[in-house]
């Protein structure tokens, strides 16, 4: 419940949100569920929404605007985006 509230708070305050999972299909479902939290309340997330970021586009995680993106574990090697 605490994680859900923190996620909803981040969505409502236009934060950059990255969800991770080892499984791309579970990741996609979780990102869509997070986005769905807003839609249930008839709210709208007008920012970047990418359920599973392809490895070659991981540099977009440095973007300054709010987003909701899913990243497969291992893409962010060593805890640093893109292995940098």
MOPAC internal coordinates of N, CA, C and O (Angstrom, degrees):
PM7 1SCF
backbone

  N    0.0000 0     0.00 0     0.00 0    0    0    0
  C    1.4553 1     0.00 0     0.00 0    1    0    0
  C    1.5307 1   110.57 1     0.00 0    2    1    0
  O    1.2310 1   120.12 1   141.03 1    3    2    1
  N    1.3181 1   117.38 1   -38.97 1    3    2    1
  C    1.4641 1   120.84 1  -179.68 1    5    3    2
  C    1.5224 1   111.26 1   -63.19 1    6    5    3
  O    1.2310 1   120.49 1   137.58 1    7    6    5
  N    1.3344 1   116.68 1   -42.42 1    7    6    5
  C    1.4689 1   120.48 1   179.91 1    9    7    6
  C    1.5231 1   111.05 1   -64.87 1   10    9    7
  O    1.2310 1   120.65 1   142.27 1   11   10    9
  N    1.3209 1   116.36 1   -37.73 1   11   10    9
  C    1.4661 1   120.32 1   179.44 1   13   11   10
  C    1.5211 1   110.30 1   -65.33 1   14   13   11
  O    1.2310 1   120.07 1   138.06 1   15   14   13
  N    1.3079 1   117.48 1   -41.94 1   15   14   13
  C    1.4659 1   120.82 1   178.64 1   17   15   14
  C    1.5305 1   111.54 1   -65.80 1   18   17   15
  O    1.2310 1   120.79 1   139.95 1   19   18   17
  N    1.3213 1   116.10 1   -40.05 1   19   18   17
  C    1.4771 1   119.31 1   178.16 1   21   19   18
  C    1.5221 1   110.49 1   -65.04 1   22   21   19
  O    1.2310 1   120.71 1   139.79 1   23   22   21
  N    1.3415 1   116.25 1   -40.21 1   23   22   21
  C    1.4619 1   120.78 1   178.37 1   25   23   22
  C    1.5219 1   110.50 1   -64.38 1   26   25   23
  O    1.2310 1   120.30 1   132.60 1   27   26   25
  N    1.3165 1   117.02 1   -47.40 1   27   26   25
  C    1.4618 1   120.65 1   179.53 1   29   27   26
  C    1.5239 1   110.70 1   -61.51 1   30   29   27
  O    1.2310 1   120.12 1   138.91 1   31   30   29
  N    1.3162 1   117.38 1   -41.09 1   31   30   29
  C    1.4606 1   121.38 1   177.20 1   33   31   30
  C    1.5299 1   111.11 1   -60.90 1   34   33   31
  O    1.2310 1   120.57 1   136.75 1   35   34   33
  N    1.3259 1   116.52 1   -43.25 1   35   34   33
  C    1.4676 1   120.58 1   179.08 1   37   35   34
  C    1.5253 1   111.00 1   -64.46 1   38   37   35
  O    1.2310 1   120.50 1   139.98 1   39   38   37
  N    1.3284 1   116.64 1   -40.02 1   39   38   37
  C    1.4663 1   120.24 1   178.44 1   41   39   38
  C    1.5273 1   110.98 1   -64.36 1   42   41   39
  O    1.2310 1   120.55 1   138.89 1   43   42   41
  N    1.3140 1   116.55 1   -41.11 1   43   42   41
  C    1.4644 1   120.66 1  -177.06 1   45   43   42
  C    1.5232 1   112.91 1   -74.64 1   46   45   43
  O    1.2310 1   120.01 1   159.70 1   47   46   45
  N    1.3118 1   117.58 1   -20.30 1   47   46   45
  C    1.4704 1   120.48 1  -178.60 1   49   47   46
  C    1.5228 1   112.51 1  -105.76 1   50   49   47
  O    1.2310 1   120.68 1  -161.01 1   51   50   49
  N    1.3359 1   116.30 1    18.99 1   51   50   49
  C    1.4731 1   121.82 1   174.08 1   53   51   50
  C    1.5279 1   113.29 1    55.22 1   54   53   51
  O    1.2310 1   120.90 1  -124.78 1   55   54   53
  N    1.3153 1   115.89 1    55.22 1   55   54   53
  C    1.4655 1   122.03 1   178.51 1   57   55   54
  C    1.5213 1   110.17 1   -97.46 1   58   57   55
  O    1.2310 1   121.10 1   -11.46 1   59   58   57
  N    1.3114 1   115.49 1   168.54 1   59   58   57
  C    1.4692 1   121.33 1   170.67 1   61   59   58
  C    1.5259 1   106.55 1   -88.48 1   62   61   59
  O    1.2310 1   120.60 1   -57.71 1   63   62   61
  N    1.3216 1   116.46 1   122.29 1   63   62   61
  C    1.4577 1   121.03 1  -174.78 1   65   63   62
  C    1.5237 1   109.47 1  -122.98 1   66   65   63
  O    1.2310 1   121.06 1   -52.78 1   67   66   65
  N    1.3317 1   115.58 1   127.22 1   67   66   65
  C    1.4648 1   122.17 1   177.09 1   69   67   66
  C    1.5237 1   107.28 1  -121.82 1   70   69   67
  O    1.2310 1   120.62 1   -57.38 1   71   70   69
  N    1.3220 1   116.41 1   122.62 1   71   70   69
  C    1.4536 1   121.65 1   173.27 1   73   71   70
  C    1.5218 1   107.51 1  -105.39 1   74   73   71
  O    1.2310 1   119.88 1   -35.13 1   75   74   73
  N    1.3245 1   117.84 1   144.87 1   75   74   73
  C    1.4636 1   121.24 1  -179.06 1   77   75   74
  C    1.5291 1   110.96 1  -127.65 1   78   77   75
  O    1.2310 1   121.46 1   -26.44 1   79   78   77
  N    1.3240 1   114.81 1   153.56 1   79   78   77
  C    1.4582 1   122.36 1   175.32 1   81   79   78
  C    1.5235 1   107.87 1  -162.25 1   82   81   79
  O    1.2310 1   120.91 1   -22.49 1   83   82   81
  N    1.3231 1   115.87 1   157.51 1   83   82   81
  C    1.4719 1   119.98 1   174.18 1   85   83   82
  C    1.5194 1   110.71 1   -75.94 1   86   85   83
  O    1.2310 1   120.46 1   152.54 1   87   86   85
  N    1.3234 1   116.73 1   -27.46 1   87   86   85
  C    1.4614 1   122.56 1  -175.47 1   89   87   86
  C    1.5287 1   110.63 1  -102.10 1   90   89   87
  O    1.2310 1   119.86 1   -60.85 1   91   90   89
  N    1.3401 1   117.87 1   119.15 1   91   90   89
  C    1.4635 1   120.03 1   178.27 1   93   91   90
  C    1.5337 1   113.13 1   -59.36 1   94   93   91
  O    1.2310 1   119.95 1   143.92 1   95   94   93
  N    1.3402 1   117.69 1   -36.08 1   95   94   93
  C    1.4720 1   119.11 1  -178.38 1   97   95   94
  C    1.5271 1   111.09 1   -70.61 1   98   97   95
  O    1.2310 1   119.81 1   138.52 1   99   98   97
  N    1.3311 1   117.97 1   -41.48 1   99   98   97
  C    1.4709 1   120.62 1   176.77 1  101   99   98
  C    1.5234 1   109.76 1   -65.95 1  102  101   99
  O    1.2310 1   120.60 1   139.55 1  103  102  101
  N    1.3153 1   116.46 1   -40.45 1  103  102  101
  C    1.4572 1   121.45 1   178.63 1  105  103  102
  C    1.5244 1   110.49 1   -58.42 1  106  105  103
  O    1.2310 1   120.42 1   131.51 1  107  106  105
  N    1.3067 1   116.79 1   -48.49 1  107  106  105
  C    1.4512 1   121.22 1  -179.68 1  109  107  106
  C    1.5285 1   110.75 1   -59.95 1  110  109  107
  O    1.2310 1   120.19 1   136.59 1  111  110  109
  N    1.3180 1   117.24 1   -43.41 1  111  110  109
  C    1.4649 1   121.15 1   179.05 1  113  111  110
  C    1.5298 1   111.19 1   -62.85 1  114  113  111
  O    1.2310 1   120.20 1   138.96 1  115  114  113
  N    1.3216 1   117.23 1   -41.04 1  115  114  113
  C    1.4655 1   121.17 1  -179.74 1  117  115  114
  C    1.5273 1   111.94 1   -67.11 1  118  117  115
  O    1.2310 1   120.57 1   138.10 1  119  118  117
  N    1.3180 1   116.52 1   -41.90 1  119  118  117
  C    1.4671 1   120.23 1   179.26 1  121  119  118
  C    1.5293 1   109.57 1   -65.33 1  122  121  119
  O    1.2310 1   120.41 1   137.44 1  123  122  121
  N    1.3296 1   116.82 1   -42.56 1  123  122  121
  C    1.4638 1   119.67 1   176.88 1  125  123  122
  C    1.5340 1   111.30 1   -64.08 1  126  125  123
  O    1.2310 1   119.91 1   143.22 1  127  126  125
  N    1.3208 1   117.79 1   -36.78 1  127  126  125
  C    1.4654 1   121.55 1   178.08 1  129  127  126
  C    1.5300 1   110.79 1   -65.57 1  130  129  127
  O    1.2310 1   120.69 1   139.51 1  131  130  129
  N    1.3387 1   116.28 1   -40.49 1  131  130  129
  C    1.4647 1   120.19 1   178.02 1  133  131  130
  C    1.5231 1   110.33 1   -62.27 1  134  133  131
  O    1.2310 1   121.02 1   135.46 1  135  134  133
  N    1.3018 1   115.66 1   -44.54 1  135  134  133
  C    1.4652 1   121.39 1   178.31 1  137  135  134
  C    1.5236 1   109.43 1   -63.18 1  138  137  135
  O    1.2310 1   120.76 1   143.11 1  139  138  137
  N    1.3327 1   116.15 1   -36.89 1  139  138  137
  C    1.4526 1   121.83 1   179.51 1  141  139  138
  C    1.5187 1   113.57 1   -66.01 1  142  141  139
  O    1.2310 1   120.15 1   154.29 1  143  142  141
  N    1.3411 1   117.31 1   -25.71 1  143  142  141
  C    1.4665 1   120.09 1   176.19 1  145  143  142
  C    1.5253 1   110.97 1   -55.69 1  146  145  143
  O    1.2310 1   120.81 1   139.88 1  147  146  145
  N    1.3067 1   116.06 1   -40.12 1  147  146  145
  C    1.4620 1   120.20 1   179.64 1  149  147  146
  C    1.5179 1   111.15 1   -72.56 1  150  149  147
  O    1.2310 1   120.71 1   137.86 1  151  150  149
  N    1.3119 1   116.24 1   -42.14 1  151  150  149
  C    1.4640 1   120.34 1  -177.39 1  153  151  150
  C    1.5275 1   111.52 1   -64.43 1  154  153  151
  O    1.2310 1   120.03 1   148.89 1  155  154  153
  N    1.3287 1   117.54 1   -31.11 1  155  154  153
  C    1.4793 1   120.72 1   177.38 1  157  155  154
  C    1.5190 1   110.45 1   -63.49 1  158  157  155
  O    1.2310 1   120.62 1   147.20 1  159  158  157
  N    1.3035 1   116.43 1   -32.80 1  159  158  157
  C    1.4614 1   121.52 1   178.55 1  161  159  158
  C    1.5140 1   112.15 1   -92.43 1  162  161  159
  O    1.2310 1   120.78 1  -167.32 1  163  162  161
  N    1.3287 1   116.11 1    12.68 1  163  162  161
  C    1.4678 1   122.91 1  -179.33 1  165  163  162
  C    1.5291 1   112.26 1    59.75 1  166  165  163
  O    1.2310 1   121.16 1  -149.55 1  167  166  165
  N    1.3281 1   115.39 1    30.45 1  167  166  165
  C    1.4620 1   120.40 1   175.93 1  169  167  166
  C    1.5170 1   108.85 1   -99.05 1  170  169  167
  O    1.2310 1   120.89 1    -5.26 1  171  170  169
  N    1.2898 1   115.90 1   174.74 1  171  170  169
  C    1.4527 1   120.63 1  -170.55 1  173  171  170
  C    1.5308 1   108.68 1  -137.61 1  174  173  171
  O    1.2310 1   120.44 1   -42.79 1  175  174  173
  N    1.3176 1   116.76 1   137.21 1  175  174  173
  C    1.4712 1   122.37 1   178.69 1  177  175  174
  C    1.5266 1   107.34 1  -112.34 1  178  177  175
  O    1.2310 1   119.98 1   -85.33 1  179  178  177
  N    1.3457 1   117.64 1    94.67 1  179  178  177
  C    1.4695 1   120.99 1  -173.28 1  181  179  178
  C    1.5253 1   114.51 1   -83.89 1  182  181  179
  O    1.2310 1   120.27 1  -161.69 1  183  182  181
  N    1.3179 1   117.09 1    18.31 1  183  182  181
  C    1.4610 1   120.32 1  -174.53 1  185  183  182
  C    1.5239 1   111.28 1  -105.72 1  186  185  183
  O    1.2310 1   120.45 1     5.50 1  187  186  185
  N    1.3081 1   116.75 1  -174.50 1  187  186  185
  C    1.4595 1   122.52 1  -178.81 1  189  187  186
  C    1.5308 1   109.70 1   -64.36 1  190  189  187
  O    1.2310 1   121.18 1   -48.21 1  191  190  189
  N    1.3344 1   115.35 1   131.79 1  191  190  189
  C    1.4647 1   122.61 1  -179.21 1  193  191  190
  C    1.5238 1   107.81 1  -133.57 1  194  193  191
  O    1.2310 1   120.41 1   -69.72 1  195  194  193
  N    1.3371 1   116.82 1   110.28 1  195  194  193
  C    1.4680 1   121.83 1   178.82 1  197  195  194
  C    1.5293 1   106.97 1  -131.71 1  198  197  195
  O    1.2310 1   119.79 1   -73.16 1  199  198  197
  N    1.3367 1   118.01 1   106.84 1  199  198  197
  C    1.4688 1   120.73 1  -176.74 1  201  199  198
  C    1.5277 1   114.22 1   -59.00 1  202  201  199
  O    1.2310 1   119.78 1   138.04 1  203  202  201
  N    1.3375 1   118.02 1   -41.96 1  203  202  201
  C    1.4680 1   121.66 1   177.50 1  205  203  202
  C    1.5251 1   107.69 1  -138.35 1  206  205  203
  O    1.2310 1   120.99 1   -68.61 1  207  206  205
  N    1.3227 1   115.72 1   111.39 1  207  206  205
  C    1.4685 1   120.68 1  -178.71 1  209  207  206
  C    1.5352 1   109.25 1   -76.87 1  210  209  207
  O    1.2310 1   119.82 1   -56.80 1  211  210  209
  N    1.3375 1   117.94 1   123.20 1  211  210  209
  C    1.4644 1   119.63 1   175.65 1  213  211  210
  C    1.5296 1   110.32 1   -64.66 1  214  213  211
  O    1.2310 1   120.58 1   -32.64 1  215  214  213
  N    1.3289 1   116.49 1   147.36 1  215  214  213
  C    1.4653 1   121.78 1  -177.15 1  217  215  214
  C    1.5303 1   112.17 1   -52.11 1  218  217  215
  O    1.2310 1   120.07 1   140.66 1  219  218  217
  N    1.3329 1   117.47 1   -39.34 1  219  218  217
  C    1.4705 1   119.40 1  -176.63 1  221  219  218
  C    1.5354 1   112.91 1   -73.14 1  222  221  219
  O    1.2310 1   120.13 1   169.88 1  223  222  221
  N    1.3290 1   117.36 1   -10.12 1  223  222  221
  C    1.4660 1   120.42 1   178.77 1  225  223  222
  C    1.5295 1   112.87 1  -110.34 1  226  225  223
  O    1.2310 1   120.44 1  -169.43 1  227  226  225
  N    1.3211 1   116.76 1    10.57 1  227  226  225
  C    1.4655 1   120.88 1  -176.61 1  229  227  226
  C    1.5314 1   112.36 1   -61.72 1  230  229  227
  O    1.2310 1   119.68 1   157.31 1  231  230  229
  N    1.3220 1   118.22 1   -22.69 1  231  230  229
  C    1.4685 1   120.55 1   178.60 1  233  231  230
  C    1.5313 1   111.81 1   -63.73 1  234  233  231
  O    1.2310 1   119.97 1   161.49 1  235  234  233
  N    1.3362 1   117.66 1   -18.51 1  235  234  233
  C    1.4631 1   121.00 1   177.60 1  237  235  234
  C    1.5273 1   112.41 1   -68.74 1  238  237  235
  O    1.2310 1   120.24 1   167.31 1  239  238  237
  N    1.3324 1   117.14 1   -12.69 1  239  238  237
  C    1.4582 1   120.00 1   177.01 1  241  239  238
  C    1.5301 1   111.89 1   -67.66 1  242  241  239
  O    1.2310 1   120.35 1   167.03 1  243  242  241
  N    1.3220 1   116.95 1   -12.97 1  243  242  241
  C    1.4646 1   121.44 1   176.80 1  245  243  242
  C    1.5238 1   111.86 1   -85.96 1  246  245  243
  O    1.2310 1   120.01 1   179.60 1  247  246  245
  N    1.3263 1   117.60 1    -0.40 1  247  246  245
  C    1.4650 1   121.58 1  -177.44 1  249  247  246
  C    1.5347 1   110.27 1   -60.56 1  250  249  247
  O    1.2310 1   120.33 1   -37.45 1  251  250  249
  N    1.3268 1   116.97 1   142.55 1  251  250  249
  C    1.4622 1   120.34 1  -176.58 1  253  251  250
  C    1.5230 1   114.84 1   -79.44 1  254  253  251
  O    1.2310 1   119.84 1   167.21 1  255  254  253
  N    1.3408 1   117.90 1   -12.79 1  255  254  253
  C    1.4584 1   119.88 1  -176.67 1  257  255  254
  C    1.5264 1   111.84 1   -87.48 1  258  257  255
  O    1.2310 1   120.03 1   -18.43 1  259  258  257
  N    1.3382 1   117.55 1   161.57 1  259  258  257
  C    1.4641 1   120.59 1   178.10 1  261  259  258
  C    1.5238 1   110.73 1   -63.75 1  262  261  259
  O    1.2310 1   120.76 1   -32.65 1  263  262  261
  N    1.3287 1   116.15 1   147.35 1  263  262  261
  C    1.4600 1   120.32 1   177.02 1  265  263  262
  C    1.5133 1   110.36 1  -158.32 1  266  265  263
  O    1.2310 1   121.76 1   -14.83 1  267  266  265
  N    1.3222 1   114.24 1   165.17 1  267  266  265
  C    1.4572 1   123.28 1   171.58 1  269  267  266
  C    1.5178 1   105.37 1  -129.73 1  270  269  267
  O    1.2310 1   120.61 1   -68.39 1  271  270  269
  N    1.3376 1   116.43 1   111.61 1  271  270  269
  C    1.4624 1   121.22 1  -176.33 1  273  271  270
  C    1.5184 1   110.67 1  -135.46 1  274  273  271
  O    1.2310 1   121.40 1   -29.76 1  275  274  273
  N    1.3094 1   114.92 1   150.24 1  275  274  273
  C    1.4497 1   121.76 1   174.93 1  277  275  274
  C    1.5174 1   110.07 1  -108.31 1  278  277  275
  O    1.2310 1   120.48 1   -42.75 1  279  278  277
  N    1.3200 1   116.69 1   137.25 1  279  278  277
  C    1.4616 1   121.90 1  -179.23 1  281  279  278
  C    1.5300 1   108.44 1  -128.74 1  282  281  279
  O    1.2310 1   120.61 1   -54.34 1  283  282  281
  N    1.3205 1   116.44 1   125.66 1  283  282  281
  C    1.4608 1   120.95 1   177.35 1  285  283  282
  C    1.5220 1   108.33 1   -68.84 1  286  285  283
  O    1.2310 1   120.89 1   -46.82 1  287  286  285
  N    1.3494 1   115.90 1   133.18 1  287  286  285
  C    1.4654 1   120.04 1   179.51 1  289  287  286
  C    1.5240 1   109.59 1   -55.69 1  290  289  287
  O    1.2310 1   120.59 1   -39.05 1  291  290  289
  N    1.3221 1   116.47 1   140.95 1  291  290  289
  C    1.4584 1   122.07 1  -177.07 1  293  291  290
  C    1.5141 1   110.92 1   102.25 1  294  293  291
  O    1.2310 1   120.47 1   157.57 1  295  294  293
  N    1.3428 1   116.71 1   -22.43 1  295  294  293
  C    1.4622 1   120.91 1   177.10 1  297  295  294
  C    1.5112 1   109.30 1   -71.04 1  298  297  295
  O    1.2310 1   120.94 1   145.22 1  299  298  297
  N    1.3249 1   115.81 1   -34.78 1  299  298  297
  C    1.4654 1   122.00 1   179.95 1  301  299  298
  C    1.5218 1   107.26 1  -102.09 1  302  301  299
  O    1.2310 1   120.56 1  -107.68 1  303  302  301
  N    1.3169 1   116.53 1    72.32 1  303  302  301
  C    1.4584 1   122.59 1  -175.55 1  305  303  302
  C    1.5134 1   111.36 1   -64.86 1  306  305  303
  O    1.2310 1   121.35 1   -46.17 1  307  306  305
  N    1.3172 1   115.01 1   133.83 1  307  306  305
  C    1.4585 1   120.66 1   178.04 1  309  307  306
  C    1.5132 1   113.14 1    67.39 1  310  309  307
  O    1.2310 1   120.20 1  -160.13 1  311  310  309
  N    1.3469 1   117.22 1    19.87 1  311  310  309
  C    1.4537 1   120.55 1   179.83 1  313  311  310
  C    1.5068 1   113.91 1    77.02 1  314  313  311
  O    1.2310 1   120.46 1  -176.86 1  315  314  313
  N    1.3249 1   116.73 1     3.14 1  315  314  313
  C    1.4566 1   120.99 1  -179.21 1  317  315  314
  C    1.5248 1   107.89 1  -113.36 1  318  317  315
  O    1.2310 1   120.35 1   -48.08 1  319  318  317
  N    1.2916 1   116.95 1   131.92 1  319  318  317
  C    1.4439 1   121.84 1  -177.79 1  321  319  318
  C    1.5231 1   110.49 1   -59.63 1  322  321  319
  O    1.2310 1   121.27 1   -54.96 1  323  322  321
  N    1.3341 1   115.17 1   125.04 1  323  322  321
  C    1.4566 1   120.74 1   176.76 1  325  323  322
  C    1.5218 1   113.08 1    71.85 1  326  325  323
  O    1.2310 1   119.68 1  -165.66 1  327  326  325
  N    1.3271 1   118.22 1    14.34 1  327  326  325
  C    1.4559 1   121.18 1   177.47 1  329  327  326
  C    1.5096 1   114.36 1    72.70 1  330  329  327
  O    1.2310 1   119.64 1  -163.22 1  331  330  329
  N    1.3423 1   118.30 1    16.78 1  331  330  329
  C    1.4700 1   121.25 1  -179.84 1  333  331  330
  C    1.4983 1   111.56 1   -80.23 1  334  333  331
  O    1.2310 1   120.10 1   180.00 1  335  334  333

